[in-house]
Amino acid sequence: MTPEEFRHYGHEVVDWIADYWANLEALPVSPDLRPGEIAARLPERAPETGEDFAAVLADLDRVITPGLTHWQHPAFFGYFPANTSGPSVLGDLVSAGMGVQGMLWSTSPAATEVETVVLDWLADLLDLPARFHSTGTGGGVIQDSASSAALVATLAALHRVSGGAWRRSGVRERYTVYTSTQAHSSIEKAARLAGIGDENVRLVEVDQDFAMRPDALRAALDADRVSGATPALVVATIGTTSTTAIDPLPAIGKICQEYGVWLHVDAAYAGAAAVCPELRWSHAGVEYADSYCFDPHKWLLTGFDCDAFWLADRAELVQTLTVLPEFLRNAATESGEVIDYRDWQVPLGRRFRALKLWFVLRWYGAEGLRAHIRRCVATAQRFAEWVRADERFEVVAPHPFSLVCFRLRGSDGPNEKLLRAVNATGRAFLTHTKVDGRYVLRLAVGAPSTEERHAAATWKLIQATVDTE
Amino acid sequence: MTPEEFRHYGHEVVDWIADYWANLEALPVSPDLRPGEIAARLPERAPETGEDFAAVLADLDRVITPGLTHWQHPAFFGYFPANTSGPSVLGDLVSAGMGVQGMLWSTSPAATEVETVVLDWLADLLDLPARFHSTGTGGGVIQDSASSAALVATLAALHRVSGGAWRRSGVRERYTVYTSTQAHSSIEKAARLAGIGDENVRLVEVDQDFAMRPDALRAALDADRVSGATPALVVATIGTTSTTAIDPLPAIGKICQEYGVWLHVDAAYAGAAAVCPELRWSHAGVEYADSYCFDPHKWLLTGFDCDAFWLADRAELVQTLTVLPEFLRNAATESGEVIDYRDWQVPLGRRFRALKLWFVLRWYGAEGLRAHIRRCVATAQRFAEWVRADERFEVVAPHPFSLVCFRLRGSDGPNEKLLRAVNATGRAFLTHTKVDGRYVLRLAVGAPSTEERHAAATWKLIQATVDTE
């Protein structure tokens, strides 16, 4: 495809996306499909000769769009949001067009330096501790996801606690990892991948607000020490996936210091809230963290994948992950004056993902980002009020951010039925969780196109669904 | 940013990229920069209020472009190519605009089904064994990179060899991994990350063509068995990073069968060559592989990240990686009729990366892809002829694909100096490796814009540089 053909078809694709966004509200949020229906619309083999671009574009409407759950739909309230925005898409587009590799500083200096600067900007926007700043011993990097951030934090913790022996000899003793019963499954997955084993992950009990109990953490650490295990890592969460509970970092942090255990803080969803000063109480105690991450690709208008991960001691992570073959040696690396982000992550290669974050921060500015967060939080708080005003329902957990967990009073069956019925209308999409063993509906506000009227219409839909059953 | 604003600025960005590509040849391939020069052009903090898009776009020319090594430049011959193309960029753009999550089938069925189908198409295009096809027990998935593919293959091998005990208890014995001295550093990194330890990776000796010696592999396996270690994984390479050597899969595969060891085949760069029937001899023995990967993002006109990874037994990988929390439970998953790709990879979240591959396969067709590979191979073969015709130089390794390894006869110093001088002109970019302990220049042809004249001009530049020194 020549540059001029790209220009022509590129305009068509941009128009297609603009139309998709403009018409999104009219589409069902999630599709009604049997497994295999989309695959059946595709030929069995790749074409032998090239096709017209018009045929490809037409298939977006024929094959793809009817097979999507529309995560950018204003009535998408499932999981956590994975929102994006115009400037994010355009930053990503520039990155794809440049097609440069940022694995080493020398393979495209701008890709590394813009990432370092933008992560410093972002740390300042969240008012994160100075120790995460690249001007000191720390620094930030973009990972694909909080899962990968948890994995590299786990590995760095093993490196530290073993005094470096882990790198050479592997996992040669029984290490333990601590997180709450409400933590994301990626913590357990990271421990498994690192060779620690599922049975060495301690799911620490939580209090009535679903936050980790520091006394239970201490008891678990003591029990493992007595049994001869080596505690390696504590993962605390700001904004758990089920209910957005906030683990008490000040108390947890002190325990980690006392026991000499790496503290990783997973704020995947709720970290974005810290751009608002009035929500920063949720981050109290973050100065104890050895590493911290949140996902701009969840709630900060930046498309997947963009997890922002910071460490207090970047040298430790580089020692953990570096392998330097001859074909990657270069003068800049040997000078010690540059960051080579390949040593901060699992893969070697990396895209220029900082561009989209840079575009987002500049287009919205700090005030624009705060306005987005505030709008989502206000909408969720209004929704919780509506739920509370209907005595058939109950709100089952604190909701300081933009997620509300609620249910019909009584048994699980009607709640499961309600969720299925609401989603089947295609007019809204919610997901569920279990809280204290009970089936609970989750409504998470996050898409930039979501206004209060969408939440209000969804609440009316929920009420009407209950009325007719 | 409203859809109409996106339409407006989107056209501007598309035009910017078309112009970037059209003018690329006139730019220096790599920049002449001191560490920190790009960072110094950025303000210290994110803006408080949003900026005009024009300011952002202008900074692409002021800040970013001068800080890039231009991987899509026709005179970029470094590392392996990381090429892209118009249809790939547009497929990625659609994916970014849709902003859907493909972690579960149910979170966007089309994202999963198109990926499964397109990976089947690709397996057919490469004439890979039927056991990798999704219609049987196998299947393909897009990983971000061959590094991550090596990691999940390592984990699946640990799961298998431990009879599942690894998942529960972690790495509780000494496992060993085998690959050649010429293998990519990601194999060692994967073993480290999985908790196997650097000292348990055996770098098996190679023959005069830098291919793994089966007898040396067998000897290493025997020695480890005697010492009480458990061999877990053999990684063979088709097209090593230094010289594109090809490990003898038929002999290696038989040994893996005999010893009951997982065989992963890393064809990151050279896999793309198998779209051409006349280059498929390089894949002889691939039917022994338990897993296989190659990178369409290297040499098949698809932008990073897009590693295509296949397994013979997909159930084994799912058992290795799955963790199922309540908030991800859904009817489709429980039916057992769908693929949830989150269980095939490290992260939970995933973009709709199959779109760009689908766009590429349809725009170029099988014939277009073969023409691209053939053009690159022909250009590299011509380059090798020119080198051979100059008695000051030697070609130091077989060059069946599009990489030529060569050097000035004699000591390393003049070769190091030559590489530095050539790259400093900005008119071409090559990288180096060491072969048999000697410093060697690598010229890899891969960018779609590279024509024979660019290789010819680069050869003239190399000769002239030697002449003047």
Chai-1 contact restraints between the chains, C-beta under 6 A:
chainA,res_idxA,chainB,res_idxB,connection_type,confidence,min_distance_angstrom,max_distance_angstrom,comment,restraint_id
A,M1,B,S85,contact,1.0,0.0,6.0,A-B,restraint_1
A,M1,B,G86,contact,1.0,0.0,6.0,A-B,restraint_2
A,M1,B,P87,contact,1.0,0.0,6.0,A-B,restraint_3
A,P3,B,A18,contact,1.0,0.0,6.0,A-B,restraint_4
A,P3,B,W21,contact,1.0,0.0,6.0,A-B,restraint_5
A,P3,B,A22,contact,1.0,0.0,6.0,A-B,restraint_6
A,F6,B,A18,contact,1.0,0.0,6.0,A-B,restraint_7
A,F6,B,G86,contact,1.0,0.0,6.0,A-B,restraint_8
A,R7,B,A18,contact,1.0,0.0,6.0,A-B,restraint_9
A,G10,B,V14,contact,1.0,0.0,6.0,A-B,restraint_10
A,H11,B,H11,contact,1.0,0.0,6.0,A-B,restraint_11
A,H11,B,V14,contact,1.0,0.0,6.0,A-B,restraint_12
A,V13,B,L90,contact,1.0,0.0,6.0,A-B,restraint_13
A,V13,B,L93,contact,1.0,0.0,6.0,A-B,restraint_14
A,V14,B,G10,contact,1.0,0.0,6.0,A-B,restraint_15
A,V14,B,H11,contact,1.0,0.0,6.0,A-B,restraint_16
A,I17,B,G97,contact,1.0,0.0,6.0,A-B,restraint_17
A,A18,B,P3,contact,1.0,0.0,6.0,A-B,restraint_18
A,A18,B,F6,contact,1.0,0.0,6.0,A-B,restraint_19
A,A18,B,R7,contact,1.0,0.0,6.0,A-B,restraint_20
A,W21,B,P3,contact,1.0,0.0,6.0,A-B,restraint_21
A,A22,B,P3,contact,1.0,0.0,6.0,A-B,restraint_22
A,L33,B,P109,contact,1.0,0.0,6.0,A-B,restraint_23
A,P35,B,E337,contact,1.0,0.0,6.0,A-B,restraint_24
A,P35,B,V338,contact,1.0,0.0,6.0,A-B,restraint_25
A,I38,B,P109,contact,1.0,0.0,6.0,A-B,restraint_26
A,I38,B,A110,contact,1.0,0.0,6.0,A-B,restraint_27
A,I38,B,E113,contact,1.0,0.0,6.0,A-B,restraint_28
A,A39,B,E113,contact,1.0,0.0,6.0,A-B,restraint_29
A,A39,B,V117,contact,1.0,0.0,6.0,A-B,restraint_30
A,L42,B,V117,contact,1.0,0.0,6.0,A-B,restraint_31
A,R45,B,D124,contact,1.0,0.0,6.0,A-B,restraint_32
A,A46,B,W121,contact,1.0,0.0,6.0,A-B,restraint_33
A,A46,B,L125,contact,1.0,0.0,6.0,A-B,restraint_34
A,A46,B,L361,contact,1.0,0.0,6.0,A-B,restraint_35
A,A46,B,A366,contact,1.0,0.0,6.0,A-B,restraint_36
A,P47,B,R362,contact,1.0,0.0,6.0,A-B,restraint_37
A,P47,B,G365,contact,1.0,0.0,6.0,A-B,restraint_38
A,E48,B,G365,contact,1.0,0.0,6.0,A-B,restraint_39
A,E48,B,A366,contact,1.0,0.0,6.0,A-B,restraint_40
A,T49,B,G365,contact,1.0,0.0,6.0,A-B,restraint_41
A,T49,B,E367,contact,1.0,0.0,6.0,A-B,restraint_42
A,G50,B,W363,contact,1.0,0.0,6.0,A-B,restraint_43
A,G50,B,Y364,contact,1.0,0.0,6.0,A-B,restraint_44
A,G50,B,G365,contact,1.0,0.0,6.0,A-B,restraint_45
A,G50,B,G368,contact,1.0,0.0,6.0,A-B,restraint_46
A,E51,B,R362,contact,1.0,0.0,6.0,A-B,restraint_47
A,V56,B,F359,contact,1.0,0.0,6.0,A-B,restraint_48
A,V56,B,R362,contact,1.0,0.0,6.0,A-B,restraint_49
A,I64,B,A110,contact,1.0,0.0,6.0,A-B,restraint_50
A,G67,B,P109,contact,1.0,0.0,6.0,A-B,restraint_51
A,G67,B,A110,contact,1.0,0.0,6.0,A-B,restraint_52
A,L68,B,V100,contact,1.0,0.0,6.0,A-B,restraint_53
A,L68,B,S108,contact,1.0,0.0,6.0,A-B,restraint_54
A,L68,B,A110,contact,1.0,0.0,6.0,A-B,restraint_55
A,T69,B,T107,contact,1.0,0.0,6.0,A-B,restraint_56
A,T69,B,S108,contact,1.0,0.0,6.0,A-B,restraint_57
A,W71,B,G99,contact,1.0,0.0,6.0,A-B,restraint_58
A,W71,B,V100,contact,1.0,0.0,6.0,A-B,restraint_59
A,W71,B,Q101,contact,1.0,0.0,6.0,A-B,restraint_60
A,Q72,B,G99,contact,1.0,0.0,6.0,A-B,restraint_61
A,A82,B,Q101,contact,1.0,0.0,6.0,A-B,restraint_62
A,T84,B,G99,contact,1.0,0.0,6.0,A-B,restraint_63
A,S85,B,M1,contact,1.0,0.0,6.0,A-B,restraint_64
A,G86,B,M1,contact,1.0,0.0,6.0,A-B,restraint_65
A,G86,B,F6,contact,1.0,0.0,6.0,A-B,restraint_66
A,P87,B,M1,contact,1.0,0.0,6.0,A-B,restraint_67
A,V89,B,A96,contact,1.0,0.0,6.0,A-B,restraint_68
A,V89,B,G97,contact,1.0,0.0,6.0,A-B,restraint_69
A,L90,B,V13,contact,1.0,0.0,6.0,A-B,restraint_70
A,D92,B,A96,contact,1.0,0.0,6.0,A-B,restraint_71
A,L93,B,V13,contact,1.0,0.0,6.0,A-B,restraint_72
A,L93,B,L93,contact,1.0,0.0,6.0,A-B,restraint_73
A,A96,B,V89,contact,1.0,0.0,6.0,A-B,restraint_74
A,A96,B,D92,contact,1.0,0.0,6.0,A-B,restraint_75
A,A96,B,G303,contact,1.0,0.0,6.0,A-B,restraint_76
A,G97,B,I17,contact,1.0,0.0,6.0,A-B,restraint_77
A,G97,B,V89,contact,1.0,0.0,6.0,A-B,restraint_78
A,G99,B,W71,contact,1.0,0.0,6.0,A-B,restraint_79
A,G99,B,Q72,contact,1.0,0.0,6.0,A-B,restraint_80
A,G99,B,T84,contact,1.0,0.0,6.0,A-B,restraint_81
A,G99,B,G303,contact,1.0,0.0,6.0,A-B,restraint_82
A,V100,B,L68,contact,1.0,0.0,6.0,A-B,restraint_83
A,V100,B,W71,contact,1.0,0.0,6.0,A-B,restraint_84
A,Q101,B,W71,contact,1.0,0.0,6.0,A-B,restraint_85
A,Q101,B,A82,contact,1.0,0.0,6.0,A-B,restraint_86
A,T107,B,T69,contact,1.0,0.0,6.0,A-B,restraint_87
A,S108,B,L68,contact,1.0,0.0,6.0,A-B,restraint_88
A,S108,B,T69,contact,1.0,0.0,6.0,A-B,restraint_89
A,P109,B,L33,contact,1.0,0.0,6.0,A-B,restraint_90
A,P109,B,I38,contact,1.0,0.0,6.0,A-B,restraint_91
A,P109,B,G67,contact,1.0,0.0,6.0,A-B,restraint_92
A,A110,B,I38,contact,1.0,0.0,6.0,A-B,restraint_93
A,A110,B,I64,contact,1.0,0.0,6.0,A-B,restraint_94
A,A110,B,G67,contact,1.0,0.0,6.0,A-B,restraint_95
A,A110,B,L68,contact,1.0,0.0,6.0,A-B,restraint_96
A,E113,B,I38,contact,1.0,0.0,6.0,A-B,restraint_97
A,E113,B,A39,contact,1.0,0.0,6.0,A-B,restraint_98
A,V117,B,A39,contact,1.0,0.0,6.0,A-B,restraint_99
A,V117,B,L42,contact,1.0,0.0,6.0,A-B,restraint_100
A,W121,B,R45,contact,1.0,0.0,6.0,A-B,restraint_101
A,W121,B,A46,contact,1.0,0.0,6.0,A-B,restraint_102
A,D124,B,R45,contact,1.0,0.0,6.0,A-B,restraint_103
A,L125,B,A46,contact,1.0,0.0,6.0,A-B,restraint_104
A,D144,B,P347,contact,1.0,0.0,6.0,A-B,restraint_105
A,S145,B,P347,contact,1.0,0.0,6.0,A-B,restraint_106
A,S145,B,G349,contact,1.0,0.0,6.0,A-B,restraint_107
A,S147,B,P347,contact,1.0,0.0,6.0,A-B,restraint_108
A,S147,B,L348,contact,1.0,0.0,6.0,A-B,restraint_109
A,S148,B,V346,contact,1.0,0.0,6.0,A-B,restraint_110
A,S148,B,P347,contact,1.0,0.0,6.0,A-B,restraint_111
A,R167,B,D198,contact,1.0,0.0,6.0,A-B,restraint_112
A,R168,B,G197,contact,1.0,0.0,6.0,A-B,restraint_113
A,R168,B,D198,contact,1.0,0.0,6.0,A-B,restraint_114
A,R168,B,E199,contact,1.0,0.0,6.0,A-B,restraint_115
A,S169,B,G197,contact,1.0,0.0,6.0,A-B,restraint_116
A,G170,B,V171,contact,1.0,0.0,6.0,A-B,restraint_117
A,G170,B,G195,contact,1.0,0.0,6.0,A-B,restraint_118
A,G170,B,I196,contact,1.0,0.0,6.0,A-B,restraint_119
A,G170,B,G197,contact,1.0,0.0,6.0,A-B,restraint_120
A,V171,B,G170,contact,1.0,0.0,6.0,A-B,restraint_121
A,V171,B,V171,contact,1.0,0.0,6.0,A-B,restraint_122
A,V171,B,G195,contact,1.0,0.0,6.0,A-B,restraint_123
A,S185,B,V323,contact,1.0,0.0,6.0,A-B,restraint_124
A,S185,B,P325,contact,1.0,0.0,6.0,A-B,restraint_125
A,S186,B,L348,contact,1.0,0.0,6.0,A-B,restraint_126
A,E188,B,V323,contact,1.0,0.0,6.0,A-B,restraint_127
A,K189,B,V323,contact,1.0,0.0,6.0,A-B,restraint_128
A,A194,B,G195,contact,1.0,0.0,6.0,A-B,restraint_129
A,G195,B,G170,contact,1.0,0.0,6.0,A-B,restraint_130
A,G195,B,V171,contact,1.0,0.0,6.0,A-B,restraint_131
A,G195,B,A194,contact,1.0,0.0,6.0,A-B,restraint_132
A,G195,B,G195,contact,1.0,0.0,6.0,A-B,restraint_133
A,I196,B,G170,contact,1.0,0.0,6.0,A-B,restraint_134
A,G197,B,R168,contact,1.0,0.0,6.0,A-B,restraint_135
A,G197,B,S169,contact,1.0,0.0,6.0,A-B,restraint_136
A,G197,B,G170,contact,1.0,0.0,6.0,A-B,restraint_137
A,D198,B,R167,contact,1.0,0.0,6.0,A-B,restraint_138
A,D198,B,R168,contact,1.0,0.0,6.0,A-B,restraint_139
A,E199,B,R168,contact,1.0,0.0,6.0,A-B,restraint_140
A,T241,B,F327,contact,1.0,0.0,6.0,A-B,restraint_141
A,G303,B,A96,contact,1.0,0.0,6.0,A-B,restraint_142
A,G303,B,G99,contact,1.0,0.0,6.0,A-B,restraint_143
A,F304,B,G349,contact,1.0,0.0,6.0,A-B,restraint_144
A,F304,B,R351,contact,1.0,0.0,6.0,A-B,restraint_145
A,V323,B,S185,contact,1.0,0.0,6.0,A-B,restraint_146
A,V323,B,E188,contact,1.0,0.0,6.0,A-B,restraint_147
A,V323,B,K189,contact,1.0,0.0,6.0,A-B,restraint_148
A,P325,B,S185,contact,1.0,0.0,6.0,A-B,restraint_149
A,E326,B,T433,contact,1.0,0.0,6.0,A-B,restraint_150
A,E326,B,K434,contact,1.0,0.0,6.0,A-B,restraint_151
A,F327,B,T241,contact,1.0,0.0,6.0,A-B,restraint_152
A,F327,B,T433,contact,1.0,0.0,6.0,A-B,restraint_153
A,E337,B,P35,contact,1.0,0.0,6.0,A-B,restraint_154
A,V338,B,P35,contact,1.0,0.0,6.0,A-B,restraint_155
A,V346,B,S148,contact,1.0,0.0,6.0,A-B,restraint_156
A,P347,B,D144,contact,1.0,0.0,6.0,A-B,restraint_157
A,P347,B,S145,contact,1.0,0.0,6.0,A-B,restraint_158
A,P347,B,S147,contact,1.0,0.0,6.0,A-B,restraint_159
A,P347,B,S148,contact,1.0,0.0,6.0,A-B,restraint_160
A,L348,B,S147,contact,1.0,0.0,6.0,A-B,restraint_161
A,L348,B,S186,contact,1.0,0.0,6.0,A-B,restraint_162
A,G349,B,S145,contact,1.0,0.0,6.0,A-B,restraint_163
A,G349,B,F304,contact,1.0,0.0,6.0,A-B,restraint_164
A,R351,B,F304,contact,1.0,0.0,6.0,A-B,restraint_165
A,F359,B,V56,contact,1.0,0.0,6.0,A-B,restraint_166
A,L361,B,A46,contact,1.0,0.0,6.0,A-B,restraint_167
A,R362,B,E51,contact,1.0,0.0,6.0,A-B,restraint_168
A,R362,B,V56,contact,1.0,0.0,6.0,A-B,restraint_169
A,W363,B,G50,contact,1.0,0.0,6.0,A-B,restraint_170
A,Y364,B,G50,contact,1.0,0.0,6.0,A-B,restraint_171
A,G365,B,P47,contact,1.0,0.0,6.0,A-B,restraint_172
A,G365,B,E48,contact,1.0,0.0,6.0,A-B,restraint_173
A,G365,B,T49,contact,1.0,0.0,6.0,A-B,restraint_174
A,G365,B,G50,contact,1.0,0.0,6.0,A-B,restraint_175
A,A366,B,A46,contact,1.0,0.0,6.0,A-B,restraint_176
A,A366,B,E48,contact,1.0,0.0,6.0,A-B,restraint_177
A,E367,B,T49,contact,1.0,0.0,6.0,A-B,restraint_178
A,G368,B,G50,contact,1.0,0.0,6.0,A-B,restraint_179
A,T433,B,E326,contact,1.0,0.0,6.0,A-B,restraint_180
A,T433,B,F327,contact,1.0,0.0,6.0,A-B,restraint_181
A,K434,B,E326,contact,1.0,0.0,6.0,A-B,restraint_182
